[in-house]
Amino acid sequence: MFDRRLFRSFDFLLLLTVIAILLMSLVVISSVTMHDLSGDSYYVQRQAMLFGVGFIILLVIVSIDYTIFYRFTPYLYGINLLMLLAVLFLGSSAGGAQRWIELGFFRLQPSEFAKFIIIISLARHMTAREGDFESLFSPIPFFAHVAIPMGLIFMQPDLGTSLVFIVIVFGMLFMAGAKLRHLAFYAIAGAAVGLPLLFTRLQEYQRMRLFIFLNPDSDPLHYGYQLIQSMIAVGSGGVWGKGLFADGTQIQLDFLPEQHTDFIFSALAEQLGFVGAIVLLVLYLILIFRILRIGANAKDTFGMLICFGVASMLVFQVLVNIGMSIGMMPVTGLPLPFMSYGGSSLLMNMMAIGLVLNIGMRRHRLMFGN
């Protein structure tokens, strides 16, 4: 039976912050897609439906003691690998990438759920090795832990999600007790050895994306087009924006591509201006702060590491997505958490928040002898 006393430790502010970001998402998606599909509300209705499904999943996860994930993590890790392998052989393609499995009613993107599973499985692995992070070689098993799923995702190809895995493992290793100088060594060594090899494996459009953001005007009609239109949209919004459902040049005239997915921040900035962008950033700051607070107060290493893994994932995606929208980072295709249209990303993020809330509710229970 679910213990109602657990609600005394329930972080309602975290949940309300997530809901506030999702409501902003629905409003912006509705505004930028009002001329799509004969003017109906397909995208906003579907995103609202996915929000509802995600909320139910969140409640289910909250109601189950999170330590059950500790026991079933090996099975989840195996299922994760099978799904990623299935994408390579059975997946559908779009935009030069093969990342989805068509289920008829839903387009499943296993790489999104892989983030959630890798956080849990790393947390278990690190908990089992607690106190064994003094050596320079201590992080190697954890790099190996993420190498196979990360490699399968890179083959799709999905460079952005592969980078998320690197950030997650480094962030969680630091919180688990790995020495900063050791992590710096692996970061430098990995960059020196891996980047040249990685560059030879990238698709042409991926290589161009890594450099075009430095000077998008060098190819304004092709590789630099998205960045240029995105920066124009952000700048044209000014302080207060041009208004929702207004005749903004980049949005309503369709100059800005991927308005409701990758570049939804640019759409928000044009319509709601600097003020709207700041409101969204403040909501993200509250979101991350509450997750870190729950992690800091967790009574076991497993819960603490999950929270910091989720925080690392969200911070990186927010920084990269907004950074690419304003021309500060390459275009990677990473969605803006809880804002970008997309079912797999939204459901995975709701699952992650549900698990964090679960850990916060049970912070007075001591697990695993920690």
C-alpha positions in Angstrom: 0.0 0.0 0.0 1.1 3.5 -0.8 2.0 5.4 2.4 0.2 8.8 2.4 2.7 10.2 4.9 5.3 10.2 2.1 3.4 13.2 0.6 4.8 15.3 3.5 8.1 15.2 1.6 6.6 15.6 -1.9 8.3 18.4 -3.8 5.2 20.2 -5.2 7.3 23.1 -6.4 9.3 20.8 -8.7 6.1 19.3 -10.1 4.5 22.7 -10.6 7.6 24.0 -12.3 7.5 21.1 -14.8 3.8 21.8 -15.5 4.5 25.5 -16.0 7.2 24.7 -18.6 4.9 22.3 -20.3 2.0 24.8 -20.4 4.4 27.3 -22.0 5.3 24.6 -24.6 1.7 24.0 -25.5 1.0 27.7 -26.0 4.1 28.3 -28.1 3.5 25.1 -30.2 -0.1 26.2 -30.7 1.0 29.6 -31.9 3.8 28.5 -34.3 1.8 25.6 -35.9 -1.6 27.4 -36.3 -1.0 27.5 -40.1 0.1 23.9 -40.4 -2.1 21.0 -41.5 -4.9 23.2 -42.8 -4.9 25.3 -39.6 -5.9 22.5 -37.2 -4.4 22.0 -33.8 -2.8 18.6 -34.5 0.6 19.3 -32.8 -0.7 20.9 -29.7 -3.4 18.3 -29.2 -0.9 15.5 -29.6 1.6 17.1 -27.3 -1.2 17.7 -24.7 -2.1 14.0 -25.0 1.5 12.9 -24.5 1.7 15.3 -21.5 -1.3 13.5 -20.0 0.3 10.0 -20.7 3.6 11.2 -19.2 1.8 12.6 -16.1 0.2 9.2 -15.5 3.6 7.5 -16.0 5.1 10.0 -13.5 2.4 9.1 -10.9 3.0 5.4 -11.4 6.8 5.8 -10.9 6.2 8.0 -7.8 4.0 5.3 -6.2 6.7 2.6 -6.4 9.6 2.6 -4.1 12.5 3.6 -6.3 14.8 0.9 -4.9 13.0 -1.5 -7.1 15.0 0.0 -10.0 18.2 -1.0 -8.3 17.2 -4.7 -8.5 15.9 -4.6 -12.1 18.6 -2.4 -13.6 20.5 -5.2 -15.3 17.4 -6.2 -17.2 16.6 -2.6 -18.1 20.2 -2.2 -19.5 19.8 -5.4 -21.6 16.4 -4.2 -22.9 18.0 -0.9 -23.8 20.7 -2.5 -25.9 18.1 -4.6 -27.7 16.0 -1.6 -28.6 19.1 0.3 -29.8 20.1 -2.7 -32.0 16.5 -2.9 -33.3 16.7 0.7 -34.5 19.7 -0.2 -36.7 17.9 -3.1 -38.4 14.2 -2.2 -38.2 14.2 1.6 -37.6 12.7 4.3 -39.8 14.7 7.1 -41.3 14.1 10.9 -41.4 16.4 13.8 -42.1 19.4 11.5 -42.8 19.1 9.6 -39.5 17.7 6.3 -38.5 16.5 6.7 -34.9 12.9 5.6 -34.7 10.8 2.5 -34.5 7.3 2.8 -35.9 4.7 1.4 -33.6 1.7 2.7 -35.6 0.2 4.8 -32.9 3.6 6.1 -31.7 7.0 6.8 -33.1 9.4 5.4 -30.5 12.9 6.8 -30.2 14.9 4.4 -28.1 17.9 6.7 -27.7 15.8 9.1 -25.6 14.8 6.3 -23.1 18.4 5.2 -23.2 19.3 8.4 -21.3 16.9 7.4 -18.5 18.2 3.8 -18.3 21.9 4.7 -18.4 21.4 7.1 -15.5 19.8 4.4 -13.4 22.3 1.7 -14.4 25.3 4.0 -13.8 23.9 4.9 -10.4 23.6 1.2 -9.4 27.1 0.5 -10.8 28.7 3.4 -8.9 26.8 2.6 -5.7 28.1 -1.0 -5.8 31.7 0.5 -6.2 31.2 3.2 -3.6 34.5 4.3 -2.0 36.5 2.9 -4.9 37.3 6.1 -6.8 40.8 7.0 -5.6 42.7 5.4 -8.5 43.3 7.0 -11.9 41.9 3.8 -13.4 38.7 3.8 -11.3 36.5 5.5 -13.9 37.3 3.0 -16.7 34.5 0.5 -15.9 32.0 3.3 -16.0 33.2 4.5 -19.4 32.9 1.0 -20.6 29.4 0.9 -19.1 28.2 3.6 -21.5 30.4 2.8 -24.4 28.2 0.2 -26.1 24.9 2.1 -26.0 26.6 5.3 -26.9 28.3 3.6 -29.8 25.0 2.2 -31.0 23.4 5.7 -30.8 26.3 7.3 -32.7 25.8 4.8 -35.5 22.2 6.0 -36.1 23.8 8.7 -36.4 22.9 10.8 -33.3 25.9 12.9 -32.2 23.9 15.1 -29.8 22.6 12.2 -27.7 26.0 10.6 -27.7 27.4 13.8 -26.1 24.7 13.7 -23.5 26.0 10.3 -22.4 29.5 11.7 -21.9 28.2 14.6 -19.8 26.1 12.2 -17.7 28.9 9.8 -16.9 31.4 12.6 -16.1 28.8 14.4 -13.9 27.9 11.3 -12.0 31.5 10.2 -11.6 32.3 13.6 -10.0 29.5 13.2 -7.5 30.4 9.6 -6.8 33.8 10.8 -5.6 36.1 10.5 -8.6 39.0 13.0 -8.4 38.6 16.1 -10.6 42.2 15.8 -11.9 41.5 12.2 -13.0 38.3 13.3 -14.8 40.3 16.2 -16.4 42.9 13.7 -17.6 40.3 11.5 -19.3 38.5 14.5 -20.8 41.7 15.8 -22.4 42.9 12.3 -23.4 39.5 11.5 -24.8 39.4 14.7 -26.8 42.9 14.3 -28.1 42.4 10.7 -29.2 38.7 10.5 -29.9 37.9 13.8 -31.7 40.1 13.0 -34.8 38.7 9.5 -35.0 35.2 10.8 -34.4 35.5 13.4 -37.1 36.3 10.8 -39.8 33.1 8.9 -38.8 30.8 11.9 -39.0 28.4 12.5 -41.9 29.1 15.5 -44.1 26.2 17.5 -42.6 27.4 16.7 -39.1 30.9 18.0 -39.8 29.5 21.2 -41.3 27.3 21.8 -38.3 30.4 21.7 -36.0 32.0 24.6 -37.8 29.3 26.6 -39.5 28.1 28.2 -36.3 31.4 30.1 -36.2 30.4 31.9 -39.4 26.9 30.9 -40.7 27.1 33.7 -43.3 29.7 31.7 -45.2 26.8 29.4 -46.4 23.6 31.4 -45.7 21.3 29.3 -48.0 22.4 25.9 -46.9 24.2 24.8 -43.7 24.1 28.3 -42.2 20.4 28.9 -43.0 19.0 27.5 -39.7 21.3 29.4 -37.5 20.8 32.7 -39.3 17.0 32.5 -39.2 17.1 31.4 -35.6 19.2 34.4 -34.6 17.0 36.7 -36.6 14.0 35.3 -34.8 15.6 35.8 -31.3 16.7 39.3 -32.1 13.5 40.4 -33.7 11.5 39.6 -30.6 13.0 42.5 -28.7 12.1 43.0 -25.1 8.4 42.1 -25.1 8.1 40.1 -28.3 5.8 40.4 -31.3 3.0 38.6 -29.5 1.5 35.1 -29.6 -0.3 34.2 -32.9 1.1 37.5 -34.3 2.6 38.1 -37.7 6.2 37.6 -36.8 8.5 37.5 -39.9 10.4 34.3 -39.0 7.5 32.2 -37.5 4.3 32.9 -39.4 6.2 33.3 -42.7 8.0 30.0 -42.1 11.6 31.3 -42.5 12.6 29.6 -39.3 12.7 25.7 -39.7 11.8 23.3 -36.9 9.8 26.0 -35.0 8.1 23.5 -32.7 10.9 21.1 -32.2 14.7 22.0 -32.2 14.2 25.8 -32.5 11.2 26.3 -30.2 13.3 28.6 -28.0 13.8 30.9 -31.0 10.1 30.9 -31.6 9.4 31.7 -28.0 11.9 34.6 -28.1 10.4 36.1 -31.2 6.8 36.0 -29.8 7.4 36.6 -26.1 10.7 38.5 -26.4 13.5 38.8 -23.8 11.0 38.8 -21.0 9.5 35.4 -22.1 13.0 33.9 -22.5 14.0 35.0 -19.0 10.8 33.5 -17.6 11.6 30.2 -19.2 15.2 30.3 -18.0 14.1 31.1 -14.4 11.8 28.1 -14.6 14.7 25.9 -15.7 16.8 27.3 -12.8 14.1 26.4 -10.3 13.8 22.9 -11.9 17.5 22.2 -11.7 17.8 23.6 -8.2 15.0 21.5 -6.8 16.5 18.3 -8.4 19.9 19.1 -6.9 18.3 19.8 -3.6 16.6 16.4 -3.6 19.8 14.8 -4.6 21.7 16.5 -1.8 19.1 15.4 0.8 18.8 11.8 -0.5 19.6 9.2 2.2 21.4 6.8 -0.1 24.0 7.0 -2.8 21.8 5.4 -5.4 19.1 8.1 -5.1 21.7 10.9 -4.9 23.5 9.8 -8.1 20.2 9.4 -10.0 19.3 13.0 -9.2 22.6 14.4 -10.2 22.5 12.3 -13.4 19.1 13.7 -14.3 20.3 17.3 -13.5 23.4 16.8 -15.7 21.3 15.6 -18.6 18.8 18.5 -18.3 21.4 21.2 -17.8 23.4 20.0 -20.8 20.4 19.9 -23.1 19.1 23.3 -22.1 22.5 24.9 -22.6 23.1 23.2 -25.9 19.6 23.9 -27.3 19.5 27.5 -26.3 23.2 27.9 -27.3 22.5 26.7 -30.8 19.4 28.9 -31.0 21.5 32.1 -30.4 24.5 31.0 -32.5 26.8 30.1 -29.6 26.9 26.3 -30.2 26.6 24.0 -33.2 23.2 22.6 -34.2 23.0 19.1 -32.7 19.3 18.3 -32.8 19.0 18.0 -29.0 15.4 18.9 -27.9 14.7 21.6 -25.3 13.4 19.6 -22.3 9.6 19.8 -21.7 9.4 22.5 -24.5 10.2 20.8 -27.8 7.5 18.8 -29.5 8.2 15.1 -29.4 6.8 12.1 -27.7 9.8 10.1 -26.7 11.7 13.0 -25.2 8.7 14.3 -23.2 7.8 10.8 -21.9 11.4 10.2 -20.9 11.7 13.5 -19.1 8.5 12.9 -17.2 9.8 9.5 -16.1 13.0 11.1 -14.9 11.1 13.7 -12.9 8.9 11.1 -11.5 11.9 9.2 -10.2 13.4 12.3 -8.7 10.2 13.1 -6.9 10.1 9.5 -5.7 13.6 9.8 -4.2 12.6 13.1 -2.5 9.5 11.5 -1.0 11.6 8.7 0.5 14.6 10.7 1.7 14.0 9.7 5.3 14.5 6.0 4.6 18.1 4.7 4.7 19.0 2.3 1.9 21.9 0.1 1.1 23.5 0.9 4.4 24.6 4.4 3.4 
